[in-house]
Amino acid sequence: MGRKDASTIKLPVDQYRKQIGKQDYKKTKPILRATKLKAEAKKTALGIKEVGLVLAALLALLLAFYAFFYLRLSTDVDPHLEPDEN
């Protein structure tokens, strides 16, 4: 008997979920579809952080490339050349 009485009492959370489910069912299909598309677009959109990180990475790569060649070419001075003396 104890089990039968316990199963008839619904938790407030279950009642709330049932109420939300009824409200969603009342909505028309185009509204539900638009809401779903909006949420999906928000999830897949590129944010400013991602764009900034990509630009920073490209800038760092370009700077490293430039520094490598600058240091490589600036240290290749021929030691056998004599400076002009006046």
All heavy atoms as an XYZ file, in Angstrom:
683
protein
N       0.792     -1.199      0.000
C       0.000      0.000      0.000
C       0.834      1.263      0.000
O       0.458      2.256     -0.583
C      -0.894     -0.014      1.239
C      -2.312     -0.101      0.899
S      -3.152      0.320      2.401
C      -4.741      0.109      2.007
N       1.953      1.186      0.660
C       2.806      2.358      0.724
C       3.309      2.774     -0.646
O       3.428      3.944     -0.956
N       3.583      1.804     -1.479
C       4.056      2.114     -2.820
C       2.989      2.769     -3.671
O       3.265      3.664     -4.448
C       4.492      0.839     -3.514
C       5.931      0.647     -3.516
C       6.286     -0.510     -4.387
N       7.590     -0.939     -3.978
C       8.278     -1.888     -4.536
N       7.744     -2.553     -5.529
N       9.462     -2.194     -4.117
N       1.809      2.301     -3.576
C       0.727      2.842     -4.386
C       0.475      4.308     -4.046
O       0.276      5.146     -4.917
C      -0.537      2.022     -4.160
C      -1.599      2.248     -5.184
C      -2.728      1.278     -4.979
C      -3.692      1.343     -6.128
N      -4.811      0.440     -5.933
N       0.531      4.644     -2.789
C       0.324      6.034     -2.373
C       1.481      6.915     -2.803
O       1.294      8.062     -3.175
C       0.153      6.112     -0.851
C      -1.152      5.464     -0.392
O      -2.081      5.381     -1.221
O      -1.211      5.026      0.777
N       2.695      6.372     -2.768
C       3.876      7.160     -3.139
C       3.889      7.468     -4.628
O       4.384      8.511     -5.046
C       5.144      6.422     -2.736
N       3.357      6.583     -5.450
C       3.397      6.805     -6.893
C       2.384      7.842     -7.340
O       2.524      8.437     -8.402
C       3.188      5.492     -7.638
O       1.871      5.022     -7.415
N       1.344      8.047     -6.572
C       0.334      9.030     -6.980
C       0.762     10.445     -6.671
O       0.273     11.383     -7.288
C      -1.014      8.741     -6.293
O      -0.833      8.787     -4.879
C      -1.566      7.395     -6.727
N       1.662     10.624     -5.739
C       2.148     11.972     -5.401
C       3.222     12.354     -6.408
O       4.210     11.649     -6.590
C       2.714     12.017     -3.977
C       1.641     11.646     -2.972
C       3.293     13.379     -3.686
C       2.153     11.496     -1.558
N       3.001     13.478     -7.077
C       3.965     13.933     -8.074
C       4.867     14.993     -7.455
O       4.419     15.843     -6.694
C       3.255     14.520     -9.291
C       2.512     13.486    -10.089
C       1.960     14.065    -11.344
C       1.243     13.013    -12.146
N       0.729     13.522    -13.394
N       6.101     14.924     -7.833
C       7.058     15.916     -7.365
C       6.786     17.249     -8.055
O       6.311     17.286     -9.197
C       8.480     15.457     -7.678
C       8.950     14.194     -6.954
C      10.311     13.781     -7.461
C       9.000     14.434     -5.461
N       7.118     18.359     -7.402
C       6.925     19.661     -8.049
C       7.721     19.807     -9.337
O       7.278     20.461    -10.272
C       7.401     20.662     -6.996
C       7.353     19.939     -5.711
C       7.532     18.486     -6.021
N       8.857     19.152     -9.409
C       9.675     19.230    -10.610
C       8.957     18.565    -11.778
O       8.931     19.088    -12.898
C      11.055     18.568    -10.376
C      11.856     18.516    -11.649
C      11.805     19.291     -9.281
N       8.346     17.421    -11.519
C       7.609     16.731    -12.575
C       6.411     17.534    -13.041
O       6.104     17.591    -14.233
C       7.158     15.359    -12.098
C       8.320     14.390    -11.909
O       9.350     14.577    -12.601
O       8.200     13.473    -11.082
N       5.726     18.170    -12.094
C       4.593     19.016    -12.460
C       5.056     20.195    -13.314
O       4.407     20.565    -14.292
C       3.872     19.522    -11.207
C       3.145     18.430    -10.454
C       2.567     18.917     -9.134
O       2.835     20.021     -8.699
N       1.778     18.049     -8.492
N       6.185     20.763    -12.952
C       6.727     21.893    -13.708
C       7.101     21.453    -15.132
O       6.801     22.139    -16.101
C       7.939     22.464    -12.976
C       8.634     23.572    -13.711
C       8.061     24.833    -13.782
C       9.858     23.363    -14.340
C       8.689     25.863    -14.462
C      10.498     24.380    -15.020
C       9.907     25.628    -15.070
O      10.523     26.642    -15.740
N       7.740     20.303    -15.237
C       8.120     19.797    -16.564
C       6.888     19.529    -17.433
O       6.893     19.812    -18.623
C       8.936     18.521    -16.419
C      10.332     18.761    -15.900
C      11.073     17.466    -15.761
N      12.396     17.700    -15.222
C      13.133     16.780    -14.637
N      12.679     15.536    -14.525
N      14.329     17.061    -14.167
N       5.862     18.996    -16.813
C       4.638     18.727    -17.554
C       4.004     20.024    -18.040
O       3.530     20.125    -19.176
C       3.660     17.955    -16.665
C       2.439     17.473    -17.384
C       1.590     16.607    -16.474
C       0.374     16.097    -17.217
N      -0.476     15.258    -16.362
N       4.019     21.039    -17.192
C       3.453     22.334    -17.561
C       4.240     22.964    -18.709
O       3.665     23.479    -19.667
C       3.454     23.270    -16.347
C       2.854     24.622    -16.610
C       2.966     25.533    -15.391
O       3.598     25.190    -14.404
N       2.369     26.694    -15.476
N       5.576     22.902    -18.645
C       6.425     23.439    -19.714
C       6.175     22.673    -21.004
O       6.104     23.253    -22.094
C       7.908     23.369    -19.314
C       8.180     24.286    -18.122
C       8.822     23.749    -20.480
C       7.942     25.741    -18.377
N       6.033     21.360    -20.912
C       5.754     20.547    -22.087
C       4.442     20.932    -22.748
O       4.341     20.994    -23.966
N       3.431     21.215    -21.956
C       2.148     21.650    -22.513
C       2.283     22.989    -23.214
O       1.701     23.218    -24.272
C       1.095     21.754    -21.409
C       0.577     20.427    -20.929
C      -0.466     20.627    -19.852
C      -0.990     19.324    -19.319
N      -1.975     19.532    -18.242
N       3.070     23.895    -22.619
C       3.243     25.216    -23.230
C       3.974     25.102    -24.558
O       3.636     25.771    -25.523
C       4.006     26.142    -22.282
C       3.199     26.582    -21.087
C       4.011     27.396    -20.108
O       5.195     27.615    -20.295
N       3.363     27.827    -19.045
N       4.994     24.247    -24.618
C       5.712     24.057    -25.878
C       4.829     23.412    -26.935
O       4.949     23.712    -28.114
C       6.963     23.200    -25.659
C       8.127     24.007    -25.116
O       8.050     25.246    -25.163
O       9.098     23.392    -24.642
N       3.958     22.533    -26.511
C       3.071     21.880    -27.460
C       2.081     22.869    -28.061
O       1.686     22.743    -29.212
C       2.329     20.738    -26.766
C       1.492     19.910    -27.705
C       2.095     19.025    -28.584
C       0.102     20.031    -27.723
C       1.341     18.259    -29.454
C      -0.662     19.265    -28.583
C      -0.040     18.388    -29.447
O      -0.784     17.640    -30.311
N       1.719     23.881    -27.285
C       0.769     24.885    -27.772
C       1.384     25.776    -28.845
O       0.666     26.359    -29.644
C       0.268     25.745    -26.616
C      -0.651     25.017    -25.669
C      -1.068     25.920    -24.523
C      -1.898     25.166    -23.510
N      -2.233     26.016    -22.364
N       2.682     25.903    -28.863
C       3.333     26.734    -29.868
C       3.165     26.107    -31.249
O       3.095     24.895    -31.388
C       4.824     26.894    -29.569
C       5.119     27.694    -28.335
C       6.606     27.799    -28.128
C       6.929     28.555    -26.863
N       8.369     28.615    -26.627
N       3.153     26.938    -32.239
C       3.024     26.423    -33.598
C       4.378     25.950    -34.104
O       5.430     26.330    -33.583
C       2.463     27.497    -34.533
O       3.365     28.607    -34.532
C       1.088     27.947    -34.088
N       4.349     25.145    -35.125
C       5.591     24.575    -35.657
C       6.559     25.637    -36.174
O       7.758     25.520    -35.943
C       5.269     23.561    -36.747
C       4.786     22.249    -36.206
C       4.654     21.234    -37.300
C       4.197     19.910    -36.721
N       4.098     18.876    -37.741
N       6.111     26.680    -36.878
C       7.082     27.695    -37.343
C       7.803     28.395    -36.199
O       8.994     28.684    -36.303
C       6.224     28.675    -38.138
C       5.022     27.906    -38.550
C       4.782     26.907    -37.466
N       7.103     28.623    -35.107
C       7.761     29.278    -33.967
C       8.816     28.356    -33.371
O       9.934     28.792    -33.052
C       6.719     29.691    -32.905
C       5.797     30.777    -33.470
C       7.392     30.179    -31.642
C       4.632     31.127    -32.567
N       8.466     27.075    -33.230
C       9.440     26.121    -32.697
C      10.641     25.976    -33.626
O      11.789     25.911    -33.177
C       8.782     24.754    -32.489
C       7.790     24.657    -31.331
C       7.098     23.311    -31.350
C       8.500     24.861    -30.014
N      10.390     25.938    -34.927
C      11.474     25.818    -35.898
C      12.383     27.040    -35.849
O      13.618     26.919    -35.883
C      10.897     25.643    -37.299
C      11.938     25.253    -38.317
C      11.331     25.002    -39.681
N      10.331     23.931    -39.621
C       9.182     23.941    -40.270
N       8.860     24.940    -41.045
N       8.336     22.941    -40.161
N      11.787     28.235    -35.744
C      12.586     29.463    -35.683
C      13.423     29.504    -34.414
O      14.596     29.901    -34.446
C      11.673     30.675    -35.756
N      12.859     29.077    -33.315
C      13.602     29.049    -32.056
C      14.767     28.075    -32.141
O      15.877     28.362    -31.683
C      12.671     28.642    -30.904
O      11.546     29.506    -30.889
C      13.377     28.728    -29.572
N      14.520     26.933    -32.748
C      15.570     25.921    -32.896
C      16.696     26.429    -33.801
O      17.884     26.253    -33.501
C      14.952     24.651    -33.477
C      15.818     23.443    -33.425
C      15.036     22.232    -33.898
C      15.797     20.961    -33.719
N      15.032     19.799    -34.176
N      16.342     27.054    -34.910
C      17.359     27.596    -35.823
C      18.170     28.708    -35.166
O      19.376     28.818    -35.373
C      16.698     28.107    -37.099
C      16.178     27.029    -38.056
C      15.415     27.665    -39.208
C      17.326     26.187    -38.578
N      17.491     29.527    -34.387
C      18.194     30.624    -33.698
C      19.206     30.081    -32.694
O      20.334     30.563    -32.609
C      17.167     31.505    -32.993
C      17.732     32.750    -32.392
C      16.627     33.591    -31.775
C      17.175     34.841    -31.151
N      16.119     35.628    -30.493
N      18.815     29.062    -31.944
C      19.726     28.458    -30.971
C      20.896     27.780    -31.667
O      22.038     27.863    -31.210
C      18.969     27.454    -30.112
N      20.633     27.127    -32.777
C      21.711     26.454    -33.514
C      22.672     27.460    -34.135
O      23.881     27.252    -34.140
C      21.103     25.573    -34.600
C      22.103     24.650    -35.238
C      21.427     23.688    -36.197
O      20.348     23.181    -35.857
O      21.992     23.466    -37.277
N      22.143     28.578    -34.642
C      22.998     29.610    -35.222
C      23.872     30.246    -34.149
O      25.032     30.572    -34.391
C      22.143     30.669    -35.905
N      23.325     30.394    -32.983
C      24.099     30.972    -31.884
C      25.234     30.043    -31.487
O      26.330     30.479    -31.150
C      23.166     31.191    -30.691
C      23.603     32.263    -29.746
C      22.619     32.355    -28.595
C      21.975     33.695    -28.555
N      21.157     33.890    -27.345
N      24.974     28.743    -31.562
C      25.978     27.759    -31.166
C      27.109     27.666    -32.182
O      28.258     27.450    -31.824
C      25.301     26.394    -31.014
C      26.071     25.446    -30.165
C      25.474     24.079    -29.963
C      24.071     23.846    -30.332
N      23.630     22.459    -30.129
N      26.804     27.833    -33.459
C      27.815     27.635    -34.495
C      28.471     28.930    -34.956
O      29.393     28.883    -35.764
C      27.192     26.947    -35.722
O      26.140     27.765    -36.221
C      26.669     25.577    -35.375
N      28.034     30.076    -34.490
C      28.590     31.351    -34.951
C      30.000     31.555    -34.391
O      30.303     31.170    -33.271
C      27.685     32.495    -34.518
N      30.840     32.157    -35.216
C      32.186     32.498    -34.759
C      32.117     33.730    -33.868
O      31.477     34.720    -34.219
C      33.099     32.796    -35.946
C      33.582     31.607    -36.747
C      34.419     32.071    -37.921
C      34.388     30.677    -35.887
N      32.807     33.666    -32.777
C      32.828     34.784    -31.865
C      34.028     35.669    -32.118
O      34.926     35.352    -32.900
N      34.036     36.792    -31.449
C      35.148     37.737    -31.601
C      36.421     37.147    -31.010
O      37.515     37.392    -31.526
C      34.772     39.076    -30.928
C      33.626     39.696    -31.702
C      35.957     39.999    -30.841
C      33.254     41.081    -31.321
N      36.282     36.328    -29.977
C      37.474     35.715    -29.378
C      38.194     34.817    -30.378
O      39.426     34.862    -30.488
C      37.086     34.880    -28.156
C      36.785     35.681    -26.930
C      36.513     34.745    -25.772
C      36.155     35.523    -24.535
N      35.875     34.630    -23.393
N      37.434     34.001    -31.103
C      38.053     33.081    -32.058
C      38.739     33.839    -33.181
O      39.847     33.498    -33.589
C      37.010     32.127    -32.648
C      36.517     31.078    -31.671
C      35.376     31.563    -30.808
O      34.894     32.693    -31.027
O      34.977     30.818    -29.899
N      38.098     34.888    -33.677
C      38.693     35.687    -34.752
C      39.958     36.373    -34.245
O      40.985     36.410    -34.934
C      37.671     36.722    -35.282
C      38.330     37.672    -36.254
C      36.500     36.020    -35.936
N      39.905     36.898    -33.038
C      41.075     37.548    -32.452
C      42.232     36.582    -32.253
O      43.394     36.927    -32.496
N      41.921     35.379    -31.811
C      42.978     34.384    -31.617
C      43.631     33.984    -32.936
O      44.851     33.822    -33.014
C      42.417     33.145    -30.922
C      42.123     33.285    -29.435
C      41.423     32.041    -28.914
C      43.401     33.525    -28.661
N      42.833     33.842    -33.975
C      43.394     33.484    -35.287
C      44.277     34.610    -35.805
O      45.387     34.374    -36.305
C      42.265     33.150    -36.292
C      42.799     33.048    -37.699
C      41.570     31.865    -35.887
N      43.821     35.850    -35.681
C      44.630     36.981    -36.136
C      45.917     37.113    -35.322
O      46.978     37.400    -35.879
C      43.818     38.276    -36.056
C      42.710     38.418    -37.092
C      41.926     39.703    -36.844
C      43.280     38.419    -38.489
N      45.841     36.898    -34.024
C      47.040     36.964    -33.178
C      48.031     35.867    -33.555
O      49.241     36.100    -33.587
C      46.648     36.858    -31.711
N      47.530     34.678    -33.850
C      48.414     33.580    -34.249
C      49.096     33.885    -35.580
O      50.293     33.635    -35.745
C      47.619     32.279    -34.343
N      48.348     34.426    -36.527
C      48.950     34.791    -37.818
C      49.995     35.892    -37.652
O      51.052     35.846    -38.278
C      47.865     35.232    -38.792
C      46.973     34.122    -39.335
C      45.857     34.710    -40.191
C      47.794     33.143    -40.147
N      49.710     36.867    -36.823
C      50.661     37.947    -36.577
C      51.927     37.415    -35.908
O      53.037     37.810    -36.282
C      50.016     39.032    -35.710
C      50.863     40.262    -35.441
C      51.169     40.998    -36.745
C      50.146     41.189    -34.474
N      51.776     36.520    -34.945
C      52.939     35.934    -34.274
C      53.776     35.109    -35.257
O      55.010     35.161    -35.226
C      52.484     35.070    -33.107
N      53.121     34.369    -36.127
C      53.832     33.581    -37.132
C      54.592     34.483    -38.102
O      55.755     34.222    -38.434
C      52.844     32.697    -37.887
C      53.429     31.719    -38.889
C      54.272     30.668    -38.179
C      52.319     31.059    -39.679
N      53.962     35.541    -38.542
C      54.610     36.487    -39.445
C      55.798     37.171    -38.771
O      56.864     37.334    -39.375
C      53.597     37.539    -39.913
C      54.094     38.558    -40.928
C      54.467     37.870    -42.230
C      53.035     39.617    -41.174
N      55.634     37.543    -37.504
C      56.719     38.175    -36.761
C      57.897     37.214    -36.573
O      59.062     37.618    -36.726
C      56.207     38.657    -35.410
C      57.190     39.435    -34.554
C      57.569     40.749    -35.235
C      56.597     39.711    -33.193
N      57.613     35.959    -36.274
C      58.679     34.969    -36.114
C      59.405     34.735    -37.436
O      60.636     34.644    -37.471
C      58.096     33.657    -35.588
N      58.677     34.676    -38.527
C      59.254     34.505    -39.853
C      60.174     35.677    -40.194
O      61.305     35.494    -40.650
C      58.108     34.389    -40.871
C      58.536     34.044    -42.257
C      58.968     32.766    -42.567
C      58.490     34.988    -43.268
C      59.351     32.440    -43.853
C      58.866     34.667    -44.547
C      59.305     33.397    -44.842
N      59.685     36.887    -39.936
C      60.468     38.089    -40.205
C      61.718     38.132    -39.330
O      62.813     38.438    -39.820
C      59.600     39.332    -39.960
C      60.341     40.628    -40.157
C      60.583     41.116    -41.432
C      60.808     41.356    -39.068
C      61.268     42.302    -41.618
C      61.495     42.535    -39.250
C      61.721     43.003    -40.524
O      62.405     44.173    -40.700
N      61.585     37.817    -38.038
C      62.725     37.853    -37.123
C      63.776     36.818    -37.521
O      64.973     37.086    -37.450
C      62.256     37.619    -35.694
N      63.334     35.644    -37.934
C      64.272     34.610    -38.347
C      65.125     35.084    -39.520
O      66.347     34.977    -39.502
C      63.507     33.330    -38.722
C      64.370     32.257    -39.311
C      65.205     31.513    -38.508
C      64.345     31.999    -40.679
C      66.003     30.518    -39.043
C      65.137     31.016    -41.226
C      65.969     30.269    -40.409
N      64.481     35.606    -40.546
C      65.239     36.058    -41.713
C      66.043     37.316    -41.430
O      67.131     37.492    -41.969
C      64.309     36.253    -42.919
C      63.981     34.959    -43.594
C      62.716     34.420    -43.488
C      64.933     34.268    -44.307
C      62.403     33.227    -44.095
C      64.639     33.066    -44.924
C      63.373     32.544    -44.817
N      65.551     38.191    -40.582
C      66.298     39.394    -40.234
C      67.590     39.023    -39.519
O      68.677     39.517    -39.860
C      65.454     40.308    -39.351
C      66.199     41.529    -38.878
C      66.411     42.604    -39.739
C      66.705     41.596    -37.587
C      67.111     43.718    -39.316
C      67.405     42.709    -37.157
C      67.609     43.762    -38.027
O      68.299     44.866    -37.606
N      67.480     38.138    -38.534
C      68.684     37.728    -37.806
C      69.612     36.890    -38.680
O      70.831     36.992    -38.576
C      68.293     36.937    -36.556
C      67.575     37.743    -35.476
C      67.107     36.822    -34.365
C      68.488     38.823    -34.928
N      69.047     36.085    -39.535
C      69.858     35.234    -40.413
C      70.643     36.073    -41.423
O      71.810     35.795    -41.691
C      68.914     34.262    -41.145
C      69.596     33.222    -41.918
C      70.020     32.105    -40.992
N      70.519     31.003    -41.803
C      71.560     30.276    -41.456
N      72.162     30.484    -40.333
N      71.972     29.319    -42.233
N      70.021     37.089    -41.987
C      70.695     37.895    -43.003
C      71.582     38.978    -42.394
O      72.559     39.394    -43.012
C      69.661     38.535    -43.933
C      68.858     37.542    -44.784
C      67.801     38.287    -45.571
C      69.767     36.759    -45.703
N      71.279     39.458    -41.215
C      72.087     40.532    -40.633
C      73.399     40.013    -40.039
O      74.351     40.756    -39.905
C      71.294     41.268    -39.554
O      71.037     40.410    -38.479
N      73.505     38.747    -39.697
C      74.740     38.217    -39.119
C      75.683     37.640    -40.170
O      76.789     37.248    -39.846
C      74.418     37.113    -38.089
O      73.665     36.104    -38.726
C      73.655     37.674    -36.913
N      75.287     37.591    -41.416
C      76.138     37.071    -42.476
C      77.038     38.167    -43.041
O      77.031     38.441    -44.225
C      75.297     36.457    -43.598
C      74.711     35.114    -43.213
O      75.231     34.475    -42.284
O      73.746     34.715    -43.858
N      77.826     38.760    -42.202
C      78.783     39.763    -42.664
C      80.093     39.038    -42.932
O      80.572     38.258    -42.111
C      78.975     40.858    -41.592
C      80.018     41.865    -42.026
C      77.654     41.525    -41.285
N      80.674     39.318    -44.085
C      81.911     38.633    -44.478
C      83.069     39.189    -43.643
O      83.400     40.370    -43.728
C      82.161     38.845    -45.969
C      83.202     37.888    -46.517
O      83.622     36.982    -45.764
O      83.565     38.042    -47.681
N      83.738     38.370    -42.845
C      84.830     38.866    -42.007
C      86.106     39.171    -42.798
O      86.991     39.842    -42.297
C      85.065     37.717    -41.013
C      84.527     36.499    -41.662
C      83.442     36.961    -42.593
N      86.221     38.750    -44.041
C      87.424     38.975    -44.837
C      87.440     40.365    -45.452
O      88.487     40.794    -45.966
C      87.547     37.920    -45.934
C      87.638     36.520    -45.371
N      88.712     36.079    -44.625
C      86.796     35.464    -45.467
C      88.514     34.821    -44.261
N      87.337     34.427    -44.774
N      86.329     41.038    -45.458
C      86.313     42.387    -46.024
C      86.970     43.362    -45.059
O      86.747     43.302    -43.859
C      84.867     42.821    -46.313
C      84.140     42.080    -47.458
C      82.709     42.587    -47.543
C      84.855     42.288    -48.755
N      87.757     44.250    -45.606
C      88.397     45.265    -44.779
C      87.612     46.565    -44.881
O      87.225     46.977    -45.983
C      89.831     45.498    -45.229
C      90.711     44.285    -45.075
C      92.123     44.533    -45.574
O      92.455     45.679    -45.895
O      92.880     43.564    -45.639
N      87.381     47.205    -43.766
C      86.638     48.479    -43.830
C      87.524     49.555    -44.474
O      88.753     49.512    -44.418
C      86.355     48.794    -42.372
C      87.323     47.973    -41.581
C      87.703     46.804    -42.418
N      86.908     50.504    -45.106
C      87.647     51.608    -45.726
C      88.251     52.485    -44.641
O      87.600     52.842    -43.692
C      86.702     52.453    -46.604
C      86.297     51.690    -47.846
O      87.044     50.755    -48.231
O      85.239     52.014    -48.410
N      89.529     52.778    -44.825
C      90.196     53.647    -43.863
C      90.607     54.920    -44.563
O      91.172     54.920    -45.630
C      91.448     52.948    -43.292
C      91.112     51.737    -42.466
C      92.357     51.100    -41.897
O      93.457     51.650    -42.067
O      92.235     50.049    -41.277
N      90.322     56.060    -43.994
C      90.691     57.343    -44.566
C      91.775     57.975    -43.771
O      91.969     58.040    -42.684
C      89.490     58.275    -44.651
C      88.544     57.817    -45.777
O      88.994     57.123    -46.671
N      87.322     58.197    -45.684
